Amino acid sequence: MEDVKTAVLVSEYYPKAYPEGEVSAAPISRLTPFFHDIEIENLKATGSKQAGVIVGLPEAPVKTIVLKNVDIQAQTGMKIAYTQATFDHVTVTAVEGEGITVSPTATVTKQ
């Protein structure tokens, strides 16, 4: 991909793609999203404004998301929260700030 706004966008958060600070858990209902078993493989992106966002909810974190052979070059990095992810050969290069920012509410295992 070239010159896309956001290279990877997986978000269960309603008001916007990424929350400001920690979010309180809400009761689980029939409308609660449950994102799981997602695999993104062999992705190369250049010229993106943002590398990505992967964010679930406190009551329904994104589970079993795997990024494999991913190379992203962007203006700003990737933010991850309320997520359980596995990264295998993932490189994120940001012009501004960190390439990957993992919130304390997320777990990223690197292989």
Biopython code that builds the backbone (N, CA, C, O; Angstrom):
import numpy as np
from Bio.PDB.StructureBuilder import StructureBuilder

atoms = [
    (1, "MET", "N", (0.844, -1.160, 0.000)),
    (1, "MET", "CA", (0.000, 0.000, 0.000)),
    (1, "MET", "C", (0.899, 1.236, 0.000)),
    (1, "MET", "O", (1.990, 1.234, 0.569)),
    (2, "GLU", "N", (0.416, 2.277, -0.646)),
    (2, "GLU", "CA", (1.146, 3.535, -0.658)),
    (2, "GLU", "C", (0.203, 4.685, -0.318)),
    (2, "GLU", "O", (-0.913, 4.773, -0.829)),
    (3, "ASP", "N", (0.685, 5.561, 0.557)),
    (3, "ASP", "CA", (-0.004, 6.814, 0.872)),
    (3, "ASP", "C", (-1.428, 6.641, 1.400)),
    (3, "ASP", "O", (-2.295, 7.465, 1.110)),
    (4, "VAL", "N", (-1.679, 5.587, 2.166)),
    (4, "VAL", "CA", (-2.988, 5.436, 2.803)),
    (4, "VAL", "C", (-2.966, 6.192, 4.128)),
    (4, "VAL", "O", (-1.901, 6.389, 4.712)),
    (5, "LYS", "N", (-4.128, 6.613, 4.603)),
    (5, "LYS", "CA", (-4.194, 7.392, 5.841)),
    (5, "LYS", "C", (-3.708, 6.572, 7.033)),
    (5, "LYS", "O", (-2.837, 7.022, 7.777)),
    (6, "THR", "N", (-4.268, 5.363, 7.223)),
    (6, "THR", "CA", (-3.893, 4.467, 8.318)),
    (6, "THR", "C", (-3.677, 3.075, 7.736)),
    (6, "THR", "O", (-4.585, 2.503, 7.135)),
    (7, "ALA", "N", (-2.482, 2.533, 7.913)),
    (7, "ALA", "CA", (-2.154, 1.252, 7.296)),
    (7, "ALA", "C", (-2.933, 0.088, 7.911)),
    (7, "ALA", "O", (-3.429, -0.770, 7.181)),
    (8, "VAL", "N", (-3.048, 0.046, 9.235)),
    (8, "VAL", "CA", (-3.785, -1.015, 9.928)),
    (8, "VAL", "C", (-4.758, -0.352, 10.901)),
    (8, "VAL", "O", (-4.343, 0.433, 11.754)),
    (9, "LEU", "N", (-6.043, -0.661, 10.778)),
    (9, "LEU", "CA", (-7.039, -0.075, 11.670)),
    (9, "LEU", "C", (-8.014, -1.152, 12.117)),
    (9, "LEU", "O", (-8.873, -1.594, 11.354)),
    (10, "VAL", "N", (-7.859, -1.568, 13.384)),
    (10, "VAL", "CA", (-8.758, -2.534, 14.012)),
    (10, "VAL", "C", (-9.189, -1.876, 15.315)),
    (10, "VAL", "O", (-8.399, -1.800, 16.256)),
    (11, "SER", "N", (-10.428, -1.398, 15.386)),
    (11, "SER", "CA", (-10.867, -0.661, 16.564)),
    (11, "SER", "C", (-12.306, -0.990, 16.929)),
    (11, "SER", "O", (-13.213, -0.913, 16.100)),
    (12, "GLU", "N", (-12.492, -1.364, 18.201)),
    (12, "GLU", "CA", (-13.829, -1.584, 18.746)),
    (12, "GLU", "C", (-14.327, -0.337, 19.475)),
    (12, "GLU", "O", (-15.492, -0.264, 19.866)),
    (13, "TYR", "N", (-13.449, 0.629, 19.654)),
    (13, "TYR", "CA", (-13.772, 1.812, 20.444)),
    (13, "TYR", "C", (-14.703, 2.722, 19.649)),
    (13, "TYR", "O", (-14.416, 3.027, 18.492)),
    (14, "TYR", "N", (-15.803, 3.158, 20.238)),
    (14, "TYR", "CA", (-16.854, 3.883, 19.521)),
    (14, "TYR", "C", (-16.562, 5.356, 19.216)),
    (14, "TYR", "O", (-16.644, 5.745, 18.051)),
    (15, "PRO", "N", (-16.227, 6.191, 20.201)),
    (15, "PRO", "CA", (-16.147, 7.622, 19.887)),
    (15, "PRO", "C", (-15.113, 7.986, 18.824)),
    (15, "PRO", "O", (-15.328, 8.913, 18.043)),
    (16, "LYS", "N", (-14.010, 7.273, 18.791)),
    (16, "LYS", "CA", (-12.964, 7.497, 17.794)),
    (16, "LYS", "C", (-12.086, 6.263, 17.746)),
    (16, "LYS", "O", (-12.333, 5.297, 18.467)),
    (17, "ALA", "N", (-11.083, 6.285, 16.921)),
    (17, "ALA", "CA", (-10.262, 5.083, 16.739)),
    (17, "ALA", "C", (-9.444, 4.708, 17.967)),
    (17, "ALA", "O", (-9.227, 3.522, 18.214)),
    (18, "TYR", "N", (-8.982, 5.690, 18.745)),
    (18, "TYR", "CA", (-8.123, 5.396, 19.893)),
    (18, "TYR", "C", (-8.541, 6.245, 21.084)),
    (18, "TYR", "O", (-8.716, 7.455, 20.941)),
    (19, "PRO", "N", (-8.706, 5.636, 22.267)),
    (19, "PRO", "CA", (-9.148, 6.396, 23.441)),
    (19, "PRO", "C", (-8.031, 7.255, 24.036)),
    (19, "PRO", "O", (-6.846, 6.957, 23.888)),
    (20, "GLU", "N", (-8.439, 8.318, 24.706)),
    (20, "GLU", "CA", (-7.497, 9.150, 25.461)),
    (20, "GLU", "C", (-7.473, 8.613, 26.884)),
    (20, "GLU", "O", (-8.461, 8.766, 27.603)),
    (21, "GLY", "N", (-6.384, 7.991, 27.316)),
    (21, "GLY", "CA", (-6.294, 7.432, 28.658)),
    (21, "GLY", "C", (-7.050, 6.122, 28.789)),
    (21, "GLY", "O", (-7.495, 5.540, 27.800)),
    (22, "GLU", "N", (-7.189, 5.662, 30.047)),
    (22, "GLU", "CA", (-7.892, 4.400, 30.290)),
    (22, "GLU", "C", (-9.395, 4.587, 30.192)),
    (22, "GLU", "O", (-9.923, 5.672, 30.437)),
    (23, "VAL", "N", (-10.069, 3.513, 29.830)),
    (23, "VAL", "CA", (-11.515, 3.522, 29.632)),
    (23, "VAL", "C", (-12.136, 2.577, 30.656)),
    (23, "VAL", "O", (-11.595, 1.502, 30.914)),
    (24, "SER", "N", (-13.251, 2.964, 31.232)),
    (24, "SER", "CA", (-13.962, 2.091, 32.169)),
    (24, "SER", "C", (-14.699, 1.001, 31.408)),
    (24, "SER", "O", (-15.252, 1.240, 30.334)),
    (25, "ALA", "N", (-14.701, -0.190, 31.974)),
    (25, "ALA", "CA", (-15.429, -1.301, 31.350)),
    (25, "ALA", "C", (-16.928, -1.034, 31.423)),
    (25, "ALA", "O", (-17.436, -0.526, 32.423)),
    (26, "ALA", "N", (-17.612, -1.380, 30.366)),
    (26, "ALA", "CA", (-19.071, -1.257, 30.306)),
    (26, "ALA", "C", (-19.659, -2.661, 30.439)),
    (26, "ALA", "O", (-18.958, -3.645, 30.205)),
    (27, "PRO", "N", (-20.908, -2.764, 30.805)),
    (27, "PRO", "CA", (-21.540, -4.085, 30.854)),
    (27, "PRO", "C", (-21.584, -4.707, 29.454)),
    (27, "PRO", "O", (-21.789, -4.012, 28.459)),
    (28, "ILE", "N", (-21.391, -6.005, 29.400)),
    (28, "ILE", "CA", (-21.472, -6.704, 28.112)),
    (28, "ILE", "C", (-22.941, -6.853, 27.735)),
    (28, "ILE", "O", (-23.780, -7.244, 28.547)),
    (29, "SER", "N", (-23.223, -6.530, 26.479)),
    (29, "SER", "CA", (-24.594, -6.647, 25.971)),
    (29, "SER", "C", (-24.556, -7.276, 24.581)),
    (29, "SER", "O", (-23.492, -7.653, 24.089)),
    (30, "ARG", "N", (-25.699, -7.384, 23.970)),
    (30, "ARG", "CA", (-25.761, -7.954, 22.619)),
    (30, "ARG", "C", (-25.068, -7.054, 21.595)),
    (30, "ARG", "O", (-24.789, -7.497, 20.481)),
    (31, "LEU", "N", (-24.788, -5.804, 21.952)),
    (31, "LEU", "CA", (-24.125, -4.869, 21.051)),
    (31, "LEU", "C", (-22.612, -4.792, 21.255)),
    (31, "LEU", "O", (-21.921, -4.088, 20.518)),
    (32, "THR", "N", (-22.101, -5.509, 22.246)),
    (32, "THR", "CA", (-20.662, -5.489, 22.516)),
    (32, "THR", "C", (-19.920, -6.205, 21.384)),
    (32, "THR", "O", (-20.222, -7.361, 21.089)),
    (33, "PRO", "N", (-18.955, -5.536, 20.747)),
    (33, "PRO", "CA", (-18.182, -6.194, 19.689)),
    (33, "PRO", "C", (-17.129, -7.134, 20.286)),
    (33, "PRO", "O", (-16.557, -6.844, 21.336)),
    (34, "PHE", "N", (-16.884, -8.238, 19.623)),
    (34, "PHE", "CA", (-15.844, -9.182, 20.030)),
    (34, "PHE", "C", (-14.996, -9.500, 18.804)),
    (34, "PHE", "O", (-15.354, -10.381, 18.021)),
    (35, "PHE", "N", (-13.883, -8.800, 18.625)),
    (35, "PHE", "CA", (-12.973, -9.039, 17.501)),
    (35, "PHE", "C", (-11.957, -10.081, 17.945)),
    (35, "PHE", "O", (-11.352, -9.948, 19.009)),
    (36, "HIS", "N", (-11.770, -11.107, 17.140)),
    (36, "HIS", "CA", (-10.820, -12.164, 17.485)),
    (36, "HIS", "C", (-10.393, -12.931, 16.234)),
    (36, "HIS", "O", (-11.032, -12.854, 15.184)),
    (37, "ASP", "N", (-9.302, -13.667, 16.377)),
    (37, "ASP", "CA", (-8.783, -14.523, 15.309)),
    (37, "ASP", "C", (-8.572, -13.754, 14.001)),
    (37, "ASP", "O", (-9.097, -14.125, 12.951)),
    (38, "ILE", "N", (-7.798, -12.684, 14.093)),
    (38, "ILE", "CA", (-7.488, -11.839, 12.936)),
    (38, "ILE", "C", (-6.015, -12.032, 12.594)),
    (38, "ILE", "O", (-5.160, -11.992, 13.479)),
    (39, "GLU", "N", (-5.718, -12.240, 11.318)),
    (39, "GLU", "CA", (-4.333, -12.376, 10.883)),
    (39, "GLU", "C", (-4.066, -11.425, 9.726)),
    (39, "GLU", "O", (-4.781, -11.418, 8.723)),
    (40, "ILE", "N", (-3.019, -10.624, 9.891)),
    (40, "ILE", "CA", (-2.576, -9.717, 8.836)),
    (40, "ILE", "C", (-1.173, -10.160, 8.465)),
    (40, "ILE", "O", (-0.264, -10.132, 9.295)),
    (41, "GLU", "N", (-1.001, -10.567, 7.217)),
    (41, "GLU", "CA", (0.262, -11.171, 6.802)),
    (41, "GLU", "C", (0.741, -10.566, 5.487)),
    (41, "GLU", "O", (-0.048, -10.244, 4.598)),
    (42, "ASN", "N", (2.081, -10.421, 5.396)),
    (42, "ASN", "CA", (2.734, -9.940, 4.177)),
    (42, "ASN", "C", (2.222, -8.570, 3.751)),
    (42, "ASN", "O", (1.807, -8.375, 2.608)),
    (43, "LEU", "N", (2.256, -7.629, 4.682)),
    (43, "LEU", "CA", (1.802, -6.268, 4.424)),
    (43, "LEU", "C", (2.993, -5.332, 4.381)),
    (43, "LEU", "O", (3.838, -5.342, 5.276)),
    (44, "LYS", "N", (3.056, -4.524, 3.338)),
    (44, "LYS", "CA", (4.068, -3.471, 3.244)),
    (44, "LYS", "C", (3.330, -2.180, 2.931)),
    (44, "LYS", "O", (2.567, -2.102, 1.968)),
    (45, "ALA", "N", (3.570, -1.163, 3.762)),
    (45, "ALA", "CA", (2.918, 0.130, 3.569)),
    (45, "ALA", "C", (3.951, 1.239, 3.703)),
    (45, "ALA", "O", (4.768, 1.230, 4.624)),
    (46, "THR", "N", (3.909, 2.191, 2.782)),
    (46, "THR", "CA", (4.797, 3.345, 2.835)),
    (46, "THR", "C", (3.973, 4.617, 2.657)),
    (46, "THR", "O", (2.940, 4.616, 1.989)),
    (47, "GLY", "N", (4.444, 5.691, 3.261)),
    (47, "GLY", "CA", (3.807, 6.982, 3.086)),
    (47, "GLY", "C", (2.500, 7.173, 3.837)),
    (47, "GLY", "O", (1.745, 8.096, 3.530)),
    (48, "SER", "N", (2.216, 6.322, 4.814)),
    (48, "SER", "CA", (0.981, 6.457, 5.593)),
    (48, "SER", "C", (1.103, 7.611, 6.574)),
    (48, "SER", "O", (2.202, 7.943, 7.019)),
    (49, "LYS", "N", (-0.026, 8.221, 6.911)),
    (49, "LYS", "CA", (-0.010, 9.243, 7.957)),
    (49, "LYS", "C", (0.175, 8.581, 9.310)),
    (49, "LYS", "O", (0.929, 9.076, 10.147)),
    (50, "GLN", "N", (-0.514, 7.457, 9.530)),
    (50, "GLN", "CA", (-0.407, 6.718, 10.790)),
    (50, "GLN", "C", (-0.181, 5.248, 10.468)),
    (50, "GLN", "O", (-0.836, 4.684, 9.591)),
    (51, "ALA", "N", (0.754, 4.635, 11.190)),
    (51, "ALA", "CA", (1.037, 3.221, 10.944)),
    (51, "ALA", "C", (-0.157, 2.347, 11.289)),
    (51, "ALA", "O", (-0.485, 1.420, 10.549)),
    (52, "GLY", "N", (-0.817, 2.641, 12.427)),
    (52, "GLY", "CA", (-1.969, 1.826, 12.756)),
    (52, "GLY", "C", (-2.506, 2.019, 14.143)),
    (52, "GLY", "O", (-1.900, 2.662, 15.000)),
    (53, "VAL", "N", (-3.678, 1.431, 14.337)),
    (53, "VAL", "CA", (-4.367, 1.396, 15.619)),
    (53, "VAL", "C", (-4.958, 0.004, 15.765)),
    (53, "VAL", "O", (-5.644, -0.490, 14.870)),
    (54, "ILE", "N", (-4.684, -0.621, 16.898)),
    (54, "ILE", "CA", (-5.340, -1.876, 17.251)),
    (54, "ILE", "C", (-5.844, -1.676, 18.675)),
    (54, "ILE", "O", (-5.051, -1.638, 19.615)),
    (55, "VAL", "N", (-7.163, -1.548, 18.838)),
    (55, "VAL", "CA", (-7.714, -1.260, 20.155)),
    (55, "VAL", "C", (-9.056, -1.960, 20.341)),
    (55, "VAL", "O", (-9.949, -1.882, 19.497)),
    (56, "GLY", "N", (-9.162, -2.637, 21.464)),
    (56, "GLY", "CA", (-10.418, -3.286, 21.840)),
    (56, "GLY", "C", (-11.100, -2.470, 22.917)),
    (56, "GLY", "O", (-10.938, -1.252, 22.990)),
    (57, "LEU", "N", (-11.854, -3.144, 23.739)),
    (57, "LEU", "CA", (-12.542, -2.528, 24.873)),
    (57, "LEU", "C", (-12.124, -3.260, 26.143)),
    (57, "LEU", "O", (-11.730, -4.423, 26.065)),
    (58, "PRO", "N", (-12.196, -2.624, 27.306)),
    (58, "PRO", "CA", (-11.816, -3.320, 28.537)),
    (58, "PRO", "C", (-12.634, -4.591, 28.750)),
    (58, "PRO", "O", (-12.098, -5.600, 29.207)),
    (59, "GLU", "N", (-13.914, -4.552, 28.427)),
    (59, "GLU", "CA", (-14.786, -5.713, 28.608)),
    (59, "GLU", "C", (-14.704, -6.709, 27.454)),
    (59, "GLU", "O", (-15.212, -7.825, 27.565)),
    (60, "ALA", "N", (-14.071, -6.317, 26.351)),
    (60, "ALA", "CA", (-13.978, -7.185, 25.171)),
    (60, "ALA", "C", (-12.704, -6.858, 24.403)),
    (60, "ALA", "O", (-12.767, -6.258, 23.330)),
    (61, "PRO", "N", (-11.542, -7.247, 24.941)),
    (61, "PRO", "CA", (-10.297, -6.943, 24.233)),
    (61, "PRO", "C", (-10.227, -7.674, 22.888)),
    (61, "PRO", "O", (-10.851, -8.719, 22.701)),
    (62, "VAL", "N", (-9.466, -7.110, 21.968)),
    (62, "VAL", "CA", (-9.180, -7.800, 20.714)),
    (62, "VAL", "C", (-8.288, -8.978, 21.077)),
    (62, "VAL", "O", (-7.241, -8.801, 21.699)),
    (63, "LYS", "N", (-8.703, -10.183, 20.688)),
    (63, "LYS", "CA", (-7.949, -11.387, 21.058)),
    (63, "LYS", "C", (-7.444, -12.101, 19.815)),
    (63, "LYS", "O", (-8.083, -12.106, 18.762)),
    (64, "THR", "N", (-6.288, -12.696, 19.975)),
    (64, "THR", "CA", (-5.675, -13.518, 18.945)),
    (64, "THR", "C", (-5.574, -12.766, 17.617)),
    (64, "THR", "O", (-6.086, -13.211, 16.590)),
    (65, "ILE", "N", (-4.912, -11.632, 17.664)),
    (65, "ILE", "CA", (-4.584, -10.922, 16.425)),
    (65, "ILE", "C", (-3.107, -11.162, 16.155)),
    (65, "ILE", "O", (-2.269, -10.980, 17.039)),
    (66, "VAL", "N", (-2.793, -11.567, 14.941)),
    (66, "VAL", "CA", (-1.429, -11.902, 14.553)),
    (66, "VAL", "C", (-1.018, -11.012, 13.378)),
    (66, "VAL", "O", (-1.707, -10.948, 12.360)),
    (67, "LEU", "N", (0.113, -10.332, 13.538)),
    (67, "LEU", "CA", (0.721, -9.604, 12.431)),
    (67, "LEU", "C", (2.008, -10.330, 12.085)),
    (67, "LEU", "O", (2.874, -10.521, 12.939)),
    (68, "LYS", "N", (2.130, -10.734, 10.825)),
    (68, "LYS", "CA", (3.285, -11.531, 10.390)),
    (68, "LYS", "C", (3.837, -10.939, 9.095)),
    (68, "LYS", "O", (3.093, -10.678, 8.150)),
    (69, "ASN", "N", (5.146, -10.734, 9.069)),
    (69, "ASN", "CA", (5.820, -10.158, 7.900)),
    (69, "ASN", "C", (5.180, -8.826, 7.510)),
    (69, "ASN", "O", (4.709, -8.647, 6.387)),
    (70, "VAL", "N", (5.177, -7.900, 8.464)),
    (70, "VAL", "CA", (4.576, -6.578, 8.267)),
    (70, "VAL", "C", (5.674, -5.519, 8.351)),
    (70, "VAL", "O", (6.465, -5.505, 9.294)),
    (71, "ASP", "N", (5.714, -4.642, 7.367)),
    (71, "ASP", "CA", (6.686, -3.554, 7.318)),
    (71, "ASP", "C", (5.924, -2.274, 6.978)),
    (71, "ASP", "O", (5.392, -2.129, 5.877)),
    (72, "ILE", "N", (5.877, -1.344, 7.941)),
    (72, "ILE", "CA", (5.132, -0.100, 7.752)),
    (72, "ILE", "C", (6.057, 1.080, 7.997)),
    (72, "ILE", "O", (6.785, 1.113, 8.989)),
    (73, "GLN", "N", (6.025, 2.046, 7.090)),
    (73, "GLN", "CA", (6.732, 3.307, 7.245)),
    (73, "GLN", "C", (5.678, 4.401, 7.204)),
    (73, "GLN", "O", (4.939, 4.526, 6.227)),
    (74, "ALA", "N", (5.611, 5.204, 8.284)),
    (74, "ALA", "CA", (4.544, 6.193, 8.402)),
    (74, "ALA", "C", (5.025, 7.441, 9.119)),
    (74, "ALA", "O", (6.110, 7.463, 9.698)),
    (75, "GLN", "N", (4.201, 8.479, 9.071)),
    (75, "GLN", "CA", (4.502, 9.718, 9.783)),
    (75, "GLN", "C", (4.476, 9.482, 11.289)),
    (75, "GLN", "O", (5.392, 9.895, 12.000)),
    (76, "THR", "N", (3.416, 8.810, 11.783)),
    (76, "THR", "CA", (3.324, 8.460, 13.201)),
    (76, "THR", "C", (3.170, 6.952, 13.337)),
    (76, "THR", "O", (2.814, 6.264, 12.380)),
    (77, "GLY", "N", (3.440, 6.449, 14.526)),
    (77, "GLY", "CA", (3.498, 5.003, 14.749)),
    (77, "GLY", "C", (2.166, 4.315, 14.963)),
    (77, "GLY", "O", (1.099, 4.869, 14.698)),
    (78, "MET", "N", (2.263, 3.088, 15.453)),
    (78, "MET", "CA", (1.107, 2.240, 15.731)),
    (78, "MET", "C", (0.822, 2.277, 17.228)),
    (78, "MET", "O", (1.738, 2.190, 18.046)),
    (79, "LYS", "N", (-0.472, 2.407, 17.584)),
    (79, "LYS", "CA", (-0.900, 2.409, 18.984)),
    (79, "LYS", "C", (-1.748, 1.168, 19.244)),
    (79, "LYS", "O", (-2.617, 0.809, 18.450)),
    (80, "ILE", "N", (-1.471, 0.521, 20.381)),
    (80, "ILE", "CA", (-2.160, -0.729, 20.712)),
    (80, "ILE", "C", (-2.680, -0.645, 22.146)),
    (80, "ILE", "O", (-1.937, -0.291, 23.061)),
    (81, "ALA", "N", (-3.975, -0.976, 22.340)),
    (81, "ALA", "CA", (-4.575, -0.978, 23.678)),
    (81, "ALA", "C", (-5.689, -2.015, 23.724)),
    (81, "ALA", "O", (-6.319, -2.303, 22.706)),
    (82, "TYR", "N", (-5.930, -2.574, 24.906)),
    (82, "TYR", "CA", (-6.991, -3.560, 25.123)),
    (82, "TYR", "C", (-6.928, -4.653, 24.043)),
    (82, "TYR", "O", (-7.913, -4.948, 23.367)),
    (83, "THR", "N", (-5.745, -5.233, 23.913)),
    (83, "THR", "CA", (-5.480, -6.192, 22.831)),
    (83, "THR", "C", (-4.509, -7.267, 23.303)),
    (83, "THR", "O", (-3.624, -7.006, 24.118)),
    (84, "GLN", "N", (-4.686, -8.478, 22.781)),
    (84, "GLN", "CA", (-3.722, -9.561, 22.945)),
    (84, "GLN", "C", (-3.236, -9.913, 21.541)),
    (84, "GLN", "O", (-3.985, -10.475, 20.742)),
    (85, "ALA", "N", (-1.973, -9.577, 21.242)),
    (85, "ALA", "CA", (-1.455, -9.725, 19.881)),
    (85, "ALA", "C", (-0.152, -10.501, 19.859)),
    (85, "ALA", "O", (0.566, -10.589, 20.855)),
    (86, "THR", "N", (0.131, -11.062, 18.692)),
    (86, "THR", "CA", (1.411, -11.706, 18.427)),
    (86, "THR", "C", (2.007, -11.058, 17.180)),
    (86, "THR", "O", (1.348, -10.955, 16.146)),
    (87, "PHE", "N", (3.270, -10.621, 17.293)),
    (87, "PHE", "CA", (3.975, -10.013, 16.167)),
    (87, "PHE", "C", (5.114, -10.944, 15.754)),
    (87, "PHE", "O", (5.902, -11.386, 16.590)),
    (88, "ASP", "N", (5.188, -11.231, 14.480)),
    (88, "ASP", "CA", (6.235, -12.078, 13.917)),
    (88, "ASP", "C", (6.840, -11.331, 12.728)),
    (88, "ASP", "O", (6.200, -11.195, 11.685)),
    (89, "HIS", "N", (8.046, -10.860, 12.883)),
    (89, "HIS", "CA", (8.731, -10.071, 11.857)),
    (89, "HIS", "C", (7.924, -8.825, 11.494)),
    (89, "HIS", "O", (7.520, -8.635, 10.347)),
    (90, "VAL", "N", (7.704, -7.988, 12.500)),
    (90, "VAL", "CA", (6.968, -6.738, 12.325)),
    (90, "VAL", "C", (7.927, -5.573, 12.539)),
    (90, "VAL", "O", (8.610, -5.492, 13.560)),
    (91, "THR", "N", (7.967, -4.673, 11.559)),
    (91, "THR", "CA", (8.776, -3.467, 11.644)),
    (91, "THR", "C", (7.881, -2.267, 11.368)),
    (91, "THR", "O", (7.210, -2.199, 10.339)),
    (92, "VAL", "N", (7.882, -1.324, 12.305)),
    (92, "VAL", "CA", (7.127, -0.084, 12.122)),
    (92, "VAL", "C", (8.096, 1.070, 12.334)),
    (92, "VAL", "O", (8.662, 1.225, 13.416)),
    (93, "THR", "N", (8.281, 1.867, 11.309)),
    (93, "THR", "CA", (9.179, 3.010, 11.362)),
    (93, "THR", "C", (8.342, 4.275, 11.278)),
    (93, "THR", "O", (7.591, 4.474, 10.323)),
    (94, "ALA", "N", (8.481, 5.134, 12.296)),
    (94, "ALA", "CA", (7.724, 6.380, 12.339)),
    (94, "ALA", "C", (8.672, 7.571, 12.238)),
    (94, "ALA", "O", (9.743, 7.573, 12.844)),
    (95, "VAL", "N", (8.273, 8.577, 11.472)),
    (95, "VAL", "CA", (9.049, 9.808, 11.375)),
    (95, "VAL", "C", (8.982, 10.555, 12.708)),
    (95, "VAL", "O", (9.976, 11.118, 13.165)),
    (96, "GLU", "N", (7.789, 10.552, 13.329)),
    (96, "GLU", "CA", (7.581, 11.240, 14.607)),
    (96, "GLU", "C", (7.245, 10.225, 15.690)),
    (96, "GLU", "O", (6.320, 9.432, 15.518)),
    (97, "GLY", "N", (7.970, 10.231, 16.794)),
    (97, "GLY", "CA", (7.656, 9.369, 17.928)),
    (97, "GLY", "C", (8.061, 7.923, 17.742)),
    (97, "GLY", "O", (8.812, 7.565, 16.834)),
    (98, "GLU", "N", (7.527, 7.100, 18.646)),
    (98, "GLU", "CA", (7.834, 5.671, 18.660)),
    (98, "GLU", "C", (7.160, 4.945, 17.487)),
    (98, "GLU", "O", (6.093, 5.352, 17.027)),
    (99, "GLY", "N", (7.782, 3.886, 17.021)),
    (99, "GLY", "CA", (7.189, 3.069, 15.966)),
    (99, "GLY", "C", (5.952, 2.339, 16.456)),
    (99, "GLY", "O", (4.927, 2.313, 15.775)),
    (100, "ILE", "N", (6.052, 1.738, 17.651)),
    (100, "ILE", "CA", (4.932, 0.999, 18.238)),
    (100, "ILE", "C", (4.796, 1.417, 19.703)),
    (100, "ILE", "O", (5.765, 1.370, 20.460)),
    (101, "THR", "N", (3.598, 1.822, 20.092)),
    (101, "THR", "CA", (3.311, 2.164, 21.475)),
    (101, "THR", "C", (2.287, 1.173, 22.007)),
    (101, "THR", "O", (1.158, 1.113, 21.521)),
    (102, "VAL", "N", (2.690, 0.395, 23.012)),
    (102, "VAL", "CA", (1.810, -0.618, 23.597)),
    (102, "VAL", "C", (1.353, -0.113, 24.964)),
    (102, "VAL", "O", (2.165, 0.104, 25.863)),
    (103, "SER", "N", (0.058, 0.067, 25.102)),
    (103, "SER", "CA", (-0.533, 0.507, 26.362)),
    (103, "SER", "C", (-0.367, -0.574, 27.416)),
    (103, "SER", "O", (-0.239, -1.748, 27.068)),
    (104, "PRO", "N", (-0.367, -0.214, 28.699)),
    (104, "PRO", "CA", (-0.325, -1.226, 29.762)),
    (104, "PRO", "C", (-1.540, -2.164, 29.735)),
    (104, "PRO", "O", (-1.525, -3.213, 30.381)),
    (105, "THR", "N", (-2.577, -1.797, 29.002)),
    (105, "THR", "CA", (-3.781, -2.631, 28.892)),
    (105, "THR", "C", (-3.667, -3.681, 27.794)),
    (105, "THR", "O", (-4.604, -4.446, 27.564)),
    (106, "ALA", "N", (-2.523, -3.721, 27.118)),
    (106, "ALA", "CA", (-2.333, -4.646, 25.992)),
    (106, "ALA", "C", (-1.138, -5.557, 26.233)),
    (106, "ALA", "O", (-0.235, -5.242, 27.008)),
    (107, "THR", "N", (-1.160, -6.695, 25.547)),
    (107, "THR", "CA", (-0.051, -7.639, 25.567)),
    (107, "THR", "C", (0.345, -7.943, 24.130)),
    (107, "THR", "O", (-0.479, -8.375, 23.324)),
    (108, "VAL", "N", (1.617, -7.712, 23.820)),
    (108, "VAL", "CA", (2.137, -8.035, 22.501)),
    (108, "VAL", "C", (3.292, -9.001, 22.683)),
    (108, "VAL", "O", (4.286, -8.676, 23.332)),
    (109, "THR", "N", (3.161, -10.184, 22.113)),
    (109, "THR", "CA", (4.200, -11.200, 22.155)),
    (109, "THR", "C", (4.930, -11.177, 20.829)),
    (109, "THR", "O", (4.313, -11.254, 19.767)),
    (110, "LYS", "N", (6.247, -11.070, 20.895)),
    (110, "LYS", "CA", (7.057, -11.051, 19.660)),
    (110, "LYS", "C", (7.682, -12.410, 19.443)),
    (110, "LYS", "O", (8.233, -13.017, 20.361)),
    (111, "GLN", "N", (7.587, -12.871, 18.220)),
    (111, "GLN", "CA", (8.195, -14.161, 17.867)),
    (111, "GLN", "C", (9.388, -13.957, 16.978)),
    (111, "GLN", "O", (10.031, -14.927, 16.576)),
]
sb = StructureBuilder()
sb.init_structure("model")
sb.init_model(0)
sb.init_chain("A")
sb.init_seg("    ")
for serial, (resi, resn, name, xyz) in enumerate(atoms, 1):
    if name == "N":
        sb.init_residue(resn, " ", resi, " ")
    sb.init_atom(name, np.array(xyz, "f"), 0.0, 1.0, " ", f" {name:<3s}", serial, name[0])
structure = sb.get_structure()
